[in-house]
Amino acid sequence: MDFNVKKLACDAGVFFTRAVQFTEEKLGQAEKTELDPHLENLITRADCTKNWTEKILRQTEVLLQPNPIDHTGARIEEFIYDKLEKKLPSRTTNAELLGQYMLDAANEFGSGTPYGSTLITVGEYQKRLGTAEREFLQTSATTFLTPLRNFLEGDWRTISKERRILENRRLDLDICKARLKKAKQAEVKAAAAPDFQETRPRNYVLSASASALLSEEVDKAEHELRVAQTEFDRQAEVTRLLLEGISSTHLNHQRCLQDFAEAQATYYAQCHHYMHELQRELSRCANSVSGPHQSAACPNPVSAAFPSGPSSPGTIVPTSLSNKPKTLAMEQTQLPITGTRKAKVLYDYDAHDSSELSLLADELITVYTVPGMDPDWLVGERGNEKGKVPVTYLELLS
């Protein structure tokens, strides 16, 4: 390997000189050039941004993946895919695994039994919750975690590099100031020395030569100081421009926070929606078991779980309730109407009996309530169609 010995020696000398200057400054034995107050404020603000970004990033990772050690090799896998610049494959969530176990257990116990049918119902909703969680994790990683990492691994590294260069330029500037100060002091001291050159002509020649050398030393030190000052000012300007970009970083992170909150809201709304549906299915199951025909199995909300099960979700209606829907609907229409409003449908909804109204996502319907009605339900109207609709599927409009 070809080493440039002269360059290495020069770099080592510069490093040593800077180290001496830095040490003397810390000990109060050398003067230190202070940065512009505006630049100091920008540096403080940047450090604060970096520190809190790291903390928020780490805690968000803990929130999204509480026990990374439980996933064998999860961190190593992420590291390898990141180095290979490949997309990390989506990992099965715990809820999805739980749901699959329940479906497998139902297949073992028999999907036609009450316990097996309930396992199918709960297991399928657990898989839906797991899918929603996986989508939330992927969205959060893309819209929130990645921008934070990009700042720390990209912009901040550039800022740190330029700040190190600025610190070296400042040390060089202070070294040049110290050299000039020493050179001037030596020149003044030589000029103030006792003048006995008139009696000794040879000493006079030597003194004149030394004075010329001291004058050249001062000129050289002044030139080096001007160069060092120029380089320091240029680097301070570059660093200042980079640090002022922290404001743009804050705006970007603000948008990322909004996206993260929106992803959370969507995820929790889906969870609430699925759990509300699961409660309804389990309630229907309990009613069917406690009714006159206790042998009836719980309705299967997802026919695709087992091909041998019911042909479509929610098609089995408990015998004890089969004679009531029409009467219930008629009673509701006879009660006084209160609070008529427009509502936007958030999700598709399939009516479970004739007293309910099927819904399509994004459509607008008219809703109202009647005295004594369950607060989780409203009466919905679409043209000539009318029926009960769940509140959780709607966004009420003013």
NUTIDO-631069 format. One line per 10 residues: their letters; for each residue x, y, z of C-alpha. Coordinates in Angstrom, 2 decimals. Example, Ala and Ser with C-alpha at 12.3 -4.5 7.8 and 13.67 -1.06 7.14 Angstrom:
2
as> 12.30,-4.50,7.80 ~ 13.67,-1.06,7.14
//
This chain:
398
mdfnvkklac> 0.00,0.00,0.00 ~ 1.44,3.37,-1.06 ~ 1.61,5.76,1.89 ~ 2.34,9.45,1.48 ~ 4.64,9.85,4.45 ~ 4.91,13.60,4.09 ~ 1.13,14.01,4.08 ~ 0.73,11.69,7.05 ~ 3.32,13.65,9.00 ~ 1.63,16.94,8.10
dagvfftrav> -1.80,15.63,9.15 ~ -0.35,14.32,12.38 ~ 1.21,17.71,13.09 ~ -2.08,19.50,12.44 ~ -3.95,17.06,14.68 ~ -1.43,17.52,17.47 ~ -1.56,21.32,17.20 ~ -5.34,21.29,17.34 ~ -5.27,18.95,20.33 ~ -2.91,21.31,22.16
qfteeklgqa> -5.14,24.29,21.38 ~ -8.27,22.43,22.50 ~ -6.62,21.34,25.75 ~ -5.36,24.83,26.54 ~ -8.84,26.23,25.91 ~ -10.36,23.73,28.33 ~ -7.73,24.67,30.94 ~ -8.35,28.38,30.38 ~ -4.82,28.95,29.08 ~ -5.83,29.99,25.56
ekteldphle> -8.43,32.27,24.05 ~ -11.39,30.75,22.21 ~ -13.27,32.35,19.33 ~ -16.97,32.44,20.19 ~ -19.52,31.59,17.52 ~ -22.24,33.98,16.42 ~ -25.18,33.91,18.91 ~ -27.62,33.04,16.10 ~ -25.43,30.11,15.07 ~ -25.16,28.96,18.68
nlitradctk> -28.97,28.99,18.97 ~ -29.27,26.97,15.76 ~ -26.79,24.40,17.09 ~ -28.68,24.10,20.38 ~ -31.97,23.68,18.51 ~ -30.47,21.06,16.21 ~ -29.08,19.06,19.13 ~ -32.47,19.16,20.82 ~ -34.17,17.97,17.61 ~ -31.73,15.11,17.23
nwtekilrqt> -32.05,13.94,20.84 ~ -35.85,13.98,20.91 ~ -36.12,12.40,17.47 ~ -34.03,9.48,18.73 ~ -36.21,9.09,21.84 ~ -39.48,9.31,19.89 ~ -38.20,6.83,17.31 ~ -37.10,4.31,19.93 ~ -40.35,4.57,21.91 ~ -42.47,4.28,18.77
evllqpnpid> -40.59,1.10,17.88 ~ -41.33,-0.22,21.38 ~ -45.02,0.70,20.94 ~ -45.30,-1.02,17.57 ~ -43.15,-4.01,18.49 ~ -43.19,-4.37,22.30 ~ -41.17,-7.59,22.47 ~ -38.82,-7.77,19.49 ~ -36.83,-10.54,21.21 ~ -39.89,-12.78,20.97
htgarieefi> -39.55,-12.79,17.20 ~ -36.49,-14.98,16.59 ~ -33.91,-13.03,14.67 ~ -36.29,-10.14,14.01 ~ -33.70,-7.42,14.50 ~ -31.03,-9.34,12.57 ~ -33.49,-9.94,9.75 ~ -34.35,-6.25,9.57 ~ -30.64,-5.36,9.53 ~ -29.86,-7.80,6.70
ydklekklps> -32.76,-6.66,4.53 ~ -31.81,-3.03,5.15 ~ -28.20,-3.66,4.07 ~ -29.38,-5.56,0.99 ~ -31.75,-2.65,0.24 ~ -34.67,-5.05,-0.02 ~ -38.16,-4.73,1.37 ~ -38.72,-6.63,4.59 ~ -41.51,-9.20,4.13 ~ -44.58,-8.66,6.28
rttnaellgq> -44.48,-10.77,9.44 ~ -47.53,-12.64,10.76 ~ -48.97,-10.88,13.79 ~ -49.79,-12.58,17.09 ~ -53.51,-12.04,16.57 ~ -53.35,-13.76,13.18 ~ -51.53,-16.72,14.72 ~ -54.12,-16.93,17.50 ~ -56.95,-16.82,14.98 ~ -55.38,-19.60,12.92
ymldaanefg> -54.95,-21.76,16.02 ~ -58.63,-21.28,16.83 ~ -59.67,-22.26,13.30 ~ -57.44,-25.34,13.43 ~ -58.94,-26.27,16.81 ~ -62.47,-25.86,15.40 ~ -61.58,-28.21,12.57 ~ -60.37,-30.73,15.15 ~ -63.44,-30.45,17.42 ~ -65.91,-30.20,14.56
sgtpygstli> -67.22,-27.05,12.98 ~ -70.83,-28.17,13.49 ~ -70.55,-28.24,17.29 ~ -71.39,-25.14,19.36 ~ -67.81,-24.90,20.62 ~ -66.32,-25.42,17.19 ~ -68.62,-22.85,15.60 ~ -67.73,-20.32,18.31 ~ -64.05,-21.00,17.74 ~ -64.55,-20.28,14.05
tvgeyqkrlg> -66.33,-17.02,14.83 ~ -63.76,-15.73,17.33 ~ -60.79,-17.07,15.35 ~ -61.83,-15.38,12.13 ~ -62.27,-12.04,13.88 ~ -58.88,-12.47,15.54 ~ -57.38,-12.91,12.08 ~ -59.13,-9.75,10.94 ~ -57.70,-7.88,13.94 ~ -54.25,-9.25,13.13
taereflqts> -54.53,-8.15,9.51 ~ -55.57,-4.67,10.60 ~ -52.61,-4.58,13.00 ~ -50.18,-5.64,10.27 ~ -51.49,-2.94,7.95 ~ -51.13,-0.39,10.76 ~ -47.53,-1.47,11.41 ~ -46.64,-1.22,7.74 ~ -48.28,2.18,7.36 ~ -46.60,3.53,10.50
attfltplrn> -43.21,2.26,9.40 ~ -43.57,3.92,5.99 ~ -45.12,7.23,6.99 ~ -43.53,7.84,10.40 ~ -40.55,5.68,11.35 ~ -38.78,5.86,7.98 ~ -38.72,9.70,7.81 ~ -37.34,9.87,11.36 ~ -34.61,7.35,10.52 ~ -33.81,9.19,7.29
flegdwrtis> -33.23,12.38,9.26 ~ -30.95,10.71,11.79 ~ -29.02,8.66,9.24 ~ -28.95,11.27,6.47 ~ -29.42,14.94,7.28 ~ -28.05,14.69,10.79 ~ -24.88,12.93,9.67 ~ -24.27,15.70,7.15 ~ -24.85,18.36,9.82 ~ -22.53,16.57,12.26
kerrilenrr> -19.80,16.32,9.63 ~ -19.99,20.05,8.81 ~ -20.02,20.92,12.50 ~ -16.82,18.92,13.03 ~ -15.23,20.78,10.13 ~ -16.38,24.09,11.65 ~ -14.82,23.16,14.98 ~ -11.52,22.35,13.24 ~ -11.64,25.66,11.37 ~ -12.22,27.47,14.65
ldldickarl> -9.27,25.72,16.27 ~ -7.09,26.63,13.25 ~ -8.23,30.22,13.52 ~ -7.40,30.40,17.22 ~ -4.00,28.79,16.56 ~ -3.24,31.47,13.96 ~ -4.33,34.20,16.40 ~ -1.98,32.80,19.05 ~ 0.91,32.62,16.55 ~ 0.40,36.21,15.47
kkakqaevka> 0.20,37.35,19.05 ~ 3.49,35.59,19.91 ~ 5.20,36.95,16.79 ~ 4.18,40.52,17.62 ~ 5.29,40.12,21.20 ~ 8.69,38.87,20.02 ~ 9.00,41.80,17.62 ~ 8.15,44.32,20.32 ~ 10.57,42.67,22.73 ~ 13.37,42.80,20.18
aaapdfqetr> 12.70,46.45,19.43 ~ 12.80,47.32,23.13 ~ 16.15,45.54,23.76 ~ 19.22,47.75,24.86 ~ 20.78,49.35,21.81 ~ 24.52,48.84,21.84 ~ 24.86,48.41,18.09 ~ 26.81,51.69,17.68 ~ 29.90,50.25,19.43 ~ 29.62,46.83,17.82
prnyvlsasa> 28.91,47.06,14.08 ~ 28.75,43.25,13.69 ~ 26.06,42.96,16.35 ~ 24.19,45.72,14.59 ~ 24.09,43.67,11.37 ~ 22.91,40.59,13.27 ~ 20.22,42.60,15.08 ~ 18.94,44.05,11.81 ~ 18.77,40.57,10.30 ~ 16.84,39.24,13.34
sallseevdk> 14.47,42.19,13.17 ~ 13.81,41.46,9.50 ~ 13.12,37.80,10.32 ~ 10.71,38.78,13.09 ~ 8.95,41.17,10.71 ~ 8.61,38.40,8.13 ~ 7.26,36.09,10.81 ~ 4.61,38.66,11.72 ~ 3.64,39.11,8.05 ~ 3.39,35.34,7.59
aehelrvaqt> 1.27,34.97,10.74 ~ -1.05,37.77,9.57 ~ -1.45,36.09,6.17 ~ -2.25,32.71,7.79 ~ -4.73,34.43,10.07 ~ -6.55,36.00,7.10 ~ -6.74,32.65,5.34 ~ -7.95,30.89,8.50 ~ -10.56,33.61,9.10 ~ -11.87,33.27,5.54
efdrqaevtr> -12.14,29.48,5.82 ~ -13.82,29.75,9.20 ~ -16.37,32.29,7.93 ~ -17.13,30.15,4.87 ~ -17.63,27.01,6.95 ~ -19.77,28.89,9.47 ~ -22.06,29.98,6.62 ~ -22.34,26.42,5.28 ~ -23.14,25.10,8.75 ~ -25.67,27.86,9.36
lllegissth> -27.57,27.03,6.15 ~ -27.73,23.36,7.09 ~ -28.91,24.12,10.61 ~ -31.61,26.47,9.35 ~ -32.95,23.47,7.41 ~ -34.04,22.00,10.76 ~ -37.20,24.10,10.42 ~ -38.10,22.15,7.27 ~ -37.38,18.95,9.18 ~ -39.85,20.00,11.85
lnhqrclqdf> -42.54,20.63,9.21 ~ -41.88,17.24,7.64 ~ -42.04,15.48,11.01 ~ -45.26,17.35,11.78 ~ -46.87,15.89,8.65 ~ -45.52,12.47,9.60 ~ -47.11,12.81,13.05 ~ -50.46,13.59,11.44 ~ -50.15,10.53,9.19 ~ -49.22,8.38,12.20
aeaqatyyaq> -52.22,9.63,14.20 ~ -54.49,8.99,11.22 ~ -53.15,5.45,10.88 ~ -53.77,4.88,14.58 ~ -57.32,6.23,14.32 ~ -58.04,3.96,11.36 ~ -56.59,0.94,13.14 ~ -58.51,1.51,16.38 ~ -61.72,2.19,14.43 ~ -61.27,-1.13,12.65
chhymhelqr> -60.64,-2.88,15.96 ~ -63.77,-1.33,17.45 ~ -65.74,-2.29,14.38 ~ -64.56,-5.92,14.42 ~ -65.06,-6.32,18.18 ~ -68.55,-4.85,17.96 ~ -69.36,-7.34,15.22 ~ -67.85,-10.18,17.27 ~ -69.95,-9.25,20.29 ~ -73.10,-9.29,18.16
elsrcansvs> -72.23,-12.69,16.74 ~ -71.49,-14.14,20.17 ~ -74.71,-12.64,21.54 ~ -76.68,-14.26,18.73 ~ -74.87,-17.50,19.51 ~ -75.80,-17.30,23.19 ~ -79.45,-16.54,22.36 ~ -79.66,-19.46,19.98 ~ -78.16,-21.85,22.55 ~ -80.48,-20.67,25.34
gphqsaacpn> -83.59,-20.73,23.11 ~ -86.09,-23.58,22.64 ~ -83.77,-25.35,20.20 ~ -80.62,-25.66,22.25 ~ -78.97,-27.87,19.66 ~ -78.67,-24.99,17.20 ~ -75.06,-24.05,16.46 ~ -73.66,-20.53,16.56 ~ -73.83,-18.66,13.23 ~ -70.61,-18.71,11.25
pvsaafpsgp> -69.66,-15.17,10.16 ~ -67.12,-16.34,7.56 ~ -68.11,-19.20,5.30 ~ -64.65,-19.30,3.72 ~ -63.10,-20.54,6.95 ~ -64.42,-24.05,6.33 ~ -66.10,-24.98,3.01 ~ -68.43,-27.39,4.76 ~ -69.93,-24.60,6.91 ~ -72.75,-22.13,6.09
sspgtivpts> -72.78,-20.72,2.58 ~ -72.67,-17.01,3.50 ~ -71.98,-14.87,6.57 ~ -74.86,-14.21,8.91 ~ -77.40,-16.33,7.05 ~ -78.38,-18.48,10.06 ~ -81.01,-16.81,12.22 ~ -81.81,-18.27,15.65 ~ -85.20,-19.98,15.73 ~ -86.24,-18.04,18.81
lsnkpktlam> -85.88,-14.75,16.88 ~ -87.19,-15.83,13.46 ~ -90.79,-14.73,14.12 ~ -89.98,-11.30,15.61 ~ -88.27,-9.05,13.00 ~ -91.39,-7.96,11.09 ~ -93.29,-7.17,14.27 ~ -90.28,-5.24,15.65 ~ -89.95,-3.21,12.46 ~ -93.64,-2.31,12.53
eqtqlpitgt> -93.45,-1.27,16.18 ~ -90.48,1.00,15.40 ~ -92.26,2.80,12.60 ~ -95.19,3.52,14.87 ~ -93.05,5.26,17.50 ~ -92.39,9.03,17.25 ~ -89.28,10.01,15.28 ~ -86.62,12.23,16.86 ~ -83.38,13.79,15.61 ~ -83.49,13.16,11.83
rkakvlydyd> -79.99,13.59,10.36 ~ -77.89,12.65,7.37 ~ -75.13,10.07,7.85 ~ -72.26,8.74,5.76 ~ -71.71,4.98,5.78 ~ -68.14,4.03,6.78 ~ -68.20,0.28,6.06 ~ -70.30,-2.23,4.16 ~ -72.91,-3.91,6.33 ~ -75.07,-6.93,5.55
ahdsselsll> -78.46,-7.01,7.27 ~ -78.91,-10.07,9.48 ~ -82.71,-10.03,9.29 ~ -85.58,-8.04,7.76 ~ -85.55,-5.48,10.60 ~ -82.10,-4.27,9.57 ~ -80.93,-2.27,6.56 ~ -77.93,-3.34,4.47 ~ -75.39,-0.60,3.86 ~ -72.72,0.23,1.31
adelitvytv> -69.58,2.16,2.22 ~ -69.58,5.91,1.37 ~ -73.32,6.13,0.66 ~ -75.50,8.77,2.37 ~ -78.63,7.80,4.27 ~ -81.12,9.46,6.59 ~ -81.05,8.28,10.19 ~ -83.11,8.94,13.27 ~ -83.89,7.34,16.62 ~ -87.07,6.42,18.43
pgmdpdwlvg> -87.77,6.45,22.18 ~ -86.57,3.35,23.99 ~ -84.29,2.27,21.15 ~ -80.87,0.71,21.84 ~ -78.33,3.60,21.74 ~ -75.98,1.47,19.61 ~ -78.56,1.46,16.79 ~ -80.40,4.00,14.65 ~ -83.22,3.72,12.13 ~ -81.89,4.30,8.63
ergnekgkvp> -83.79,5.24,5.48 ~ -82.71,4.96,1.86 ~ -85.54,5.82,-0.49 ~ -88.38,3.45,0.34 ~ -86.12,1.12,2.33 ~ -85.99,1.37,6.09 ~ -84.34,-0.61,8.88 ~ -82.02,-0.65,11.87 ~ -78.37,0.26,11.31 ~ -75.43,0.10,13.80
vtylells> -74.08,3.48,14.92 ~ -70.45,2.32,14.60 ~ -70.88,2.01,10.83 ~ -71.91,5.64,10.43 ~ -70.43,9.11,10.44 ~ -73.19,11.51,11.46 ~ -73.25,14.72,9.42 ~ -74.46,18.07,10.67
//
